[in-house]
Amino acid sequence: MLIRIFICNLELLARIGIHGHEQGTPQPIRINVELETDVTIDNDRLDGVVDYEAVANNIRAIVAAGHVNLAETLAQRIATSCLEDGRVLSARVRVDKLQALVGAHAAAVQVELKRN
């Protein structure tokens, strides 16, 4: 059975960016994740599905691990970590930098990784 899991608008403070004013100062980001999973639900138990709370906690740990220059790098790290669960067939991750551009709500990147 194909199941899609979504984490919507997870807002965190991240040390991200290449510009001088971004170095050493956390800035707000928003992360959206879509996972495509292949699971068979034969019970009503968490261990039978991909735990979105565990995914969110892993995202928090990746963001807290230290400064990253590019939003693309952060999105790729998150997507790669999602594929560590063998039930995840693909991971689509969007990272929005909420204060990156004057006059814009956000500057964003999206990556998608698929299991071979």
C-alpha positions as CSV (number, residue, x, y, z in Angstrom):
1,M,0.0,0.0,0.0
2,L,1.3,3.4,-0.9
3,I,1.1,6.0,1.9
4,R,2.2,9.6,1.8
5,I,3.4,11.2,5.0
6,F,3.5,15.0,5.3
7,I,5.2,17.3,7.7
8,C,3.8,20.8,7.1
9,N,5.4,24.1,7.9
10,L,7.9,23.0,10.6
11,E,9.4,26.3,11.7
12,L,12.9,26.3,13.3
13,L,15.8,28.6,13.8
14,A,18.8,27.6,11.8
15,R,22.3,28.7,11.3
16,I,22.3,28.9,7.5
17,G,23.6,31.1,4.8
18,I,26.7,32.2,3.0
19,H,26.5,36.0,3.6
20,G,28.3,37.7,6.4
21,H,25.1,38.8,8.1
22,E,24.0,35.2,8.2
23,Q,27.1,33.9,9.9
24,G,26.6,33.2,13.6
25,T,23.0,34.4,13.7
26,P,20.2,31.9,13.6
27,Q,17.4,32.7,11.2
28,P,13.9,31.3,10.8
29,I,13.3,28.6,8.3
30,R,10.3,26.6,7.4
31,I,10.5,22.9,6.4
32,N,8.0,20.8,4.5
33,V,8.5,17.1,3.9
34,E,6.5,14.7,1.8
35,L,7.5,11.0,2.1
36,E,6.1,8.2,-0.1
37,T,6.2,5.0,1.8
38,D,5.4,1.4,1.0
39,V,3.9,-0.3,4.0
40,T,1.3,-2.9,4.8
41,I,-1.0,-1.8,7.6
42,D,-2.0,-5.0,9.3
43,N,-2.3,-3.6,12.8
44,D,-3.1,-0.3,14.4
45,R,0.4,0.1,15.8
46,L,3.1,2.8,15.3
47,D,5.8,0.3,14.6
48,G,4.0,-0.6,11.4
49,V,4.3,2.8,9.8
50,V,6.9,5.6,9.4
51,D,6.7,7.7,12.5
52,Y,6.4,11.4,11.5
53,E,7.3,12.5,15.0
54,A,10.6,10.6,14.7
55,V,11.2,12.2,11.3
56,A,10.5,15.7,12.8
57,N,12.9,15.1,15.7
58,N,15.6,13.9,13.2
59,I,15.1,17.2,11.2
60,R,15.5,19.2,14.4
61,A,18.8,17.3,15.1
62,I,20.1,17.9,11.6
63,V,19.3,21.7,11.9
64,A,20.9,21.8,15.4
65,A,24.1,20.1,14.2
66,G,25.7,23.3,13.1
67,H,26.0,25.9,10.4
68,V,25.2,25.0,6.8
69,N,25.9,27.3,3.9
70,L,23.2,26.3,1.4
71,A,19.5,25.6,1.8
72,E,20.0,23.0,-0.9
73,T,22.5,21.2,1.4
74,L,20.1,21.2,4.3
75,A,17.3,19.9,2.2
76,Q,19.5,17.1,0.8
77,R,20.6,16.1,4.3
78,I,17.0,15.8,5.5
79,A,15.9,13.9,2.4
80,T,18.9,11.5,2.7
81,S,18.1,10.9,6.4
82,C,14.5,10.0,5.5
83,L,15.6,7.4,3.0
84,E,17.5,5.6,5.8
85,D,14.1,4.0,6.7
86,G,13.9,1.3,4.1
87,R,10.1,1.8,3.8
88,V,10.5,5.3,2.4
89,L,10.5,5.2,-1.4
90,S,11.0,8.9,-1.9
91,A,11.5,12.1,0.0
92,R,10.6,15.6,-1.1
93,V,12.0,18.3,1.1
94,R,11.4,22.0,0.8
95,V,13.4,24.5,2.9
96,D,12.1,28.1,3.0
97,K,14.4,30.9,4.4
98,L,11.9,33.3,5.7
99,Q,14.0,36.4,5.9
100,A,16.3,35.8,2.8
101,L,14.8,38.4,0.4
102,V,13.4,41.9,1.1
103,G,9.9,42.1,-0.1
104,A,9.4,38.3,-0.4
105,H,7.7,36.0,2.0
106,A,10.5,33.5,1.6
107,A,13.2,32.1,-0.7
108,A,12.9,28.4,-1.0
109,V,14.5,25.3,-2.5
110,Q,13.1,21.8,-2.9
111,V,14.9,18.5,-3.4
112,E,13.5,15.1,-4.1
113,L,15.4,11.9,-3.6
114,K,14.1,8.4,-4.7
115,R,15.2,5.0,-3.7
116,N,16.9,3.1,-6.5
